[in-house]
Each structure stands twice: as structure tokens, then as C-alpha cells.
Amino acid sequence: MNIKQAKQEILNTLKAYLARDGLGNYLIPSVRQRPVLLMGPPGIGKTQIMEQAAAEAGVGLVAYTITHHTRQSAVGLPFIEKRIYGSEEFSVTEYTMSEILASVYRLMERTGLREGILFLDEINCVSETLAPMMLQFLQCKTFGNQRLPEGWLIAAAGNPPEYNRSVREFDVVTLDRVKRMDITADFAVWKEYAVRKGVHGAVVSYLDIKKDNFYRVETAVDGLQFATARGWEDLGELIRAYEDLGLRVDREVVGQYIQMPRIAKDFANYLELYYKYQRTYHVEDILRGTWQRITMLELREAPFDEKLSVLGLILSRLHESARDTRLQDALVTALHAALLEFKEKIQDADPAAVLAQLVFQRQEKLKQAREAGRLEREARDLGQREINALEGYGSRLRRENPADAMEAVRGWFREEVEKRKSLGTETGGMFDNAFRFLEEAFGDSQEMVMFVTEITAGYDTSWFVENFGCSAYFRHNRELLFDDVRRRIREEITAVQAEKTEEEDNG
């Protein structure tokens, strides 16, 4: 299965394991709640989906890379305890609490979350001394004489032997006690994630053209060479940072992330072309509606790969602008909820103090999510922007001391609403100009079909069209749907005719 399907199955497993009957007991007893075992190539996103699953399910997450642990840190340290069996006293070895289990209890204490995921990465690469303990944990959910609390899903991940020479094979006894999922690389699924996360457009458009370079692991004379999903995502982050700092990403830099020289060289060359197309086609002018006719004519006559790159540049900017609008919309929604709360509480209280309390509550919520291991960047940034806005309202209240605090705060809030409206108008104009330019350049060609399809598939662009509209998109999308219906009808007619011909031949 691909990584998206694996994430959904983890969510389904959590839902099943945490479901309770009418008496409050778990529907599936703890002894029958098998650990999830993800097996797949390195750098494919196994850790990320655990973070996403924990956030979506609203549970805690404790994650460990198990190769970093010794038997002592995983199991605990031994100590001698006196026990009486029958009428005789014996010295018995006990163990202090496992560092891993202690982390679970600490998270429960700090956050109040009683349920969660304990994720153990590289489970089949443990040391020889730790291996028996890890197998015991997967089979019995215990380290030594201490058990994992109820309500916690054990999720483990490992790499198949072809990717790691130090892996250990699991025996049948262990495999018969886990819920195994084999994960494979899937570019289409990763692309959906990458666009949502804002991975640099050069990475996404390059891999769109060279899909075979998305995930490769090969053994060469000089050793193992590889390009992984994690490498591409991290490289995209670096490219964006280098651009902000005015630094250049060359072949050597690319090779530090994409450790397959042939692909690293190919992408470095593509990145130079990507920047060249950015300058040659003046993408910002296109989106402002001020392009030169020669630009459109050049694109019309360009090679197909060049057309795809320019489409990628345009789509990347539309994704960015649509994302900015969506995030501003989310901020307005969050602030609106906060101001409703503010309105209820200021009747007999100091307005600035009420705002301070709202800020404190949101800071605690962010802190809890961070400690629970489920705070993603977008949620963190949105939470911080909401806190900053509320702190700003409080500062202005104390500084200006208006007669009507609610009306003053409502006016400041309207500034955020206007910003949302402005961003929506600006982004809508970019969509309209992009469609006009591409209609002039391509008409109803396959390039336009690809453009409309990418807008539909993109999380932020589809959100924008749904919430703000785009007449050109709806027009082209209807045409695509009509063409698809006609194609299916033709296929059905052809199938019926073939079946009739076969019957006549047999008759």
C-alpha cells in the first residue's frame, strides 16, 4: 500500500482499538490489540504519518528511534529486591522503569491525554542485546515487569533487508502477533502531500517530468546511491531558505541531499533552467495580466518539457497565493471565535485582562499540542498568529483606553477581515490572468487540461476555487467533464458493438 493508505489504516486501527462498549471497556481487549508494523524503504514518510495520525485522532505521540537505545535505557536498570516465597526469603532482580515507558507516563501527566501512539522506528535494526527485549515488547507489550498503559497503540517501523544490511528478520511467533503493512513509494501520493506542504515548486515540477527519479536506491561501485522522498522534501526546504538569503543552490549542494550523482546533476541543471524560465517568461507579469505577446508566442513554440516547467512555475505561485488566503481565512475564523468568547466575558471584567486570559489559554493549548508530539507547522503558525493578534488587541486597549472596548476590538478585527478580502481579490485576479494567458498560448490543448487538473488536485487551489470561485476554471472543468462523459459513452457503445459482433459470430 502507499503511505496515504497506511495513514488511513492507522487511523482506522486507532478508532477500533479505542472504541468502548456500553460498560466503558475497550471493544478489543488489550491482549488482542496487535502492534502495527510498517515495513518499507527509508525516507518514505513513515514517521510523518504517525505525527499526522496522532494530530487527526487527537491522541498523544511518543516517538523513539530504537537504534539509539541500549538494553538499559529500554528495559531499565536492575536492582535487588527481597521477596518471601513460602517461608524463605530470596533476593530477586527487579528493574527500574524503562525510559521509553516513563516517557509515555510523562506525556500523560503533562498533557492529560490518556491515549496515544508509541512509535518505535528502525525496530528491526536493534542491537543483539536489545533484540529479545523488543520482540518481547511487540508480543507482550511489556519491558521487563512493566506494561504499556491501556489505550496506547504500539506502532513500529522497519526497513526491508535490501535497504539495510543490519536488519534482523522477525520470527513467525512475532509476525503472528503484529498487524503488518508493507509500504511502497508512490509519487502521486507524495506530490499531493508536497503541494499541501508547500514543497518548493522546482522539486515538484522536476519530479512531475522525471517521475522515475522520485525514489531510487542502487548499489554502485562506490557504494549505495539513493534519492528518497525525505531527501527531496528537505532539499526543497533548503532551496526556499537559500532563495530568501540570496544564496545559490549548485550541484554540490543538491548532492548533499540527493545522493545519486546522476540525478543530483540532472536536478541541478533543471533548477538553473527553472530560474531561467522564471526570468524569461516573467511569471509575475503573467499573473498581473501584463505579459508581452512575445512571451505567449515563445511558450506556444517551446518544447513540451519547457511548457511543463512554466506551468509548474505558474501553479506554484497560485498555490502560494491560495495558501496565504486560506491561512488568513483560518486566522479570521479563529479570531472570530475568540471575540465571541471575549464578548461573553467582559460584562463584569477588565477587557484587557480578559484578552490576557484568552492569550494564556491559547498558549497552553499550543504547549500541550507540542508536548503531545502532534503540533504541525501550519497549526503552530496559525496558533501563534492568533496569539499575536490577541496580544496586539490587548496592548491597544491598554494604550488607547477606548470607551467601548468591544467596538474597538471589533474594528481592529475588521482589519484582518479586510486583509482576507484583499488577498482573495488579488489571488482571484491571478487565477483569471493565468487562465487568459494559457488560453491564448494553448487553447484547449493537453497543457490546459493538465493545468485544470492540477488546480483540482491541489489542496489550496481547490479550496480557493470552492470558496472564492473562478469562472474560467468552472468553464474548463465542465468541458473536461463533458469530454470525459462522451469518452465513456463511446467506450460503452464500442463494448456493446463488440459483444454483439461476437454473439453473431458464435451464432
Buried (B, 14 or more C-beta within 10 A) or exposed (E): BBBBBBBBBBBEBBEEBBEEEEEEEBEBEBEEBBBBBBBBBBBBBBBBBBBBBBBBBEBBBBBBBBBEBEBBBBBBEEEEEEEEEEEEEEEEEBBBBBBBBBBBBEBBEEBEBEBBBBBBBBBBBBBEEBBEBBBBBBBEBBBBEBEBBBBBBBBBBBBBEEBBEEBBEBEEEBEEBBBBBEBBBBBEBBBBBBBBBBBBBBBBBBBBEBEEBBBBBEEEEEEEBBBBBBBBBBBBBBBBEBBEEEEEBEBEBBBEBBBBBBBBBBBBEBBBBBBEBBEBBBBEBBBEEEBEEEBBEBBBEBEEEBBBBBBBBBBBBBBBBBBBBBBBBBBBEBBEEBBEBBBEBBEEEEBBBBBBBBBEBBBEEBBBBBBBBBBBEBBEEBBEBBBEBBBEBBEBBBEEEBEEBEEBBBEBBEEBBEBBBEBBEBBBBBBBBBBBBBBBBBEEBEBBBBBBEBBEEBBBBBBBBEEBEBEBBEEBBEBBEEEEEEEEEEEEEEEEEEEEEEEEEEE
